[in-house]
Amino acid sequence: MFVLLLAALIFLFAGSTFLQSSLNPREHPVWFIFYWFVCGWVTLTAMLLALFDVLVIRAQARKAAKALRGELSATEKSDSPRSTTDE
């Protein structure tokens, strides 16, 4: 994901500075559209990977919380007071 963000930043910087004359929309409309489409695609891919990462982390946290709740309830059941008198 870091590589994609870095690539998107490089695309943005290059398109706004030294490639600006080559990407003039009046002279080269196809190159202009293609270049900025690729830049947008790389940015969107990085955003979707970030969203996927958040969803995976939330699922892992939910799984860990469920396991911890199960462990805690098992501990409470084993520690519960029982009648030990023999009458």
C-alpha positions as CSV (number, residue, x, y, z in Angstrom):
1,M,0.0,0.0,0.0
2,F,2.9,2.4,0.8
3,V,4.3,1.7,-2.7
4,L,1.0,2.6,-4.3
5,L,0.7,5.8,-2.3
6,L,4.3,6.7,-3.2
7,A,3.6,5.9,-6.9
8,A,0.5,8.1,-6.8
9,L,2.4,11.0,-5.3
10,I,5.2,10.6,-7.9
11,F,2.5,10.6,-10.7
12,L,0.9,13.7,-9.3
13,F,4.2,15.5,-8.9
14,A,5.5,14.5,-12.3
15,G,2.2,15.4,-14.1
16,S,2.1,18.8,-12.4
17,T,5.7,19.7,-13.1
18,F,8.1,18.4,-15.7
19,L,5.5,16.3,-17.7
20,Q,3.1,19.2,-17.9
21,S,4.1,20.2,-21.4
22,S,3.8,16.6,-22.6
23,L,0.4,16.2,-21.0
24,N,-1.2,19.4,-22.4
25,P,-4.8,18.5,-22.9
26,R,-5.1,20.7,-26.0
27,E,-2.1,19.1,-27.8
28,H,-2.2,15.5,-26.5
29,P,-5.8,14.8,-25.2
30,V,-5.3,11.0,-25.3
31,W,-2.1,11.1,-23.2
32,F,-3.6,13.6,-20.8
33,I,-6.7,11.4,-20.2
34,F,-4.7,8.1,-20.0
35,Y,-2.0,9.6,-17.6
36,W,-4.5,11.0,-15.2
37,F,-6.7,7.9,-15.4
38,V,-3.7,5.8,-14.4
39,C,-2.9,8.3,-11.6
40,G,-6.5,8.1,-10.3
41,W,-6.5,4.3,-10.6
42,V,-3.4,3.9,-8.5
43,T,-4.9,6.3,-5.9
44,L,-8.2,4.5,-5.8
45,T,-6.4,1.1,-5.5
46,A,-4.4,2.5,-2.5
47,M,-7.7,3.7,-0.9
48,L,-9.4,0.3,-1.4
49,L,-6.4,-1.5,0.1
50,A,-6.6,0.8,3.1
51,L,-10.3,0.1,3.5
52,F,-9.6,-3.7,3.2
53,D,-6.9,-3.4,5.8
54,V,-9.3,-1.6,8.2
55,L,-11.9,-4.3,7.7
56,V,-9.4,-7.1,8.3
57,I,-8.2,-5.5,11.5
58,R,-11.8,-5.0,12.7
59,A,-12.5,-8.7,12.0
60,Q,-9.4,-9.8,13.9
61,A,-10.3,-7.6,16.8
62,R,-13.8,-9.0,16.9
63,K,-12.4,-12.5,16.8
64,A,-10.0,-11.8,19.6
65,A,-12.7,-10.2,21.7
66,K,-14.9,-13.2,21.2
67,A,-12.1,-15.6,22.2
68,L,-11.4,-13.4,25.3
69,R,-15.0,-13.4,26.3
70,G,-15.1,-17.2,26.0
71,E,-12.0,-17.6,28.0
72,L,-13.3,-15.2,30.7
73,S,-16.6,-17.1,30.9
74,A,-14.8,-20.4,31.2
75,T,-12.7,-19.0,34.0
76,E,-15.8,-17.7,35.8
77,K,-17.5,-21.1,35.6
78,S,-14.5,-22.9,37.0
79,D,-14.1,-20.4,39.8
80,S,-17.8,-20.4,40.8
81,P,-18.4,-21.5,44.4
82,R,-19.7,-25.0,44.8
83,S,-21.2,-26.8,47.7
84,T,-18.5,-28.9,49.3
85,T,-20.3,-30.0,52.4
86,D,-21.2,-33.6,52.7
87,E,-24.5,-33.8,54.5
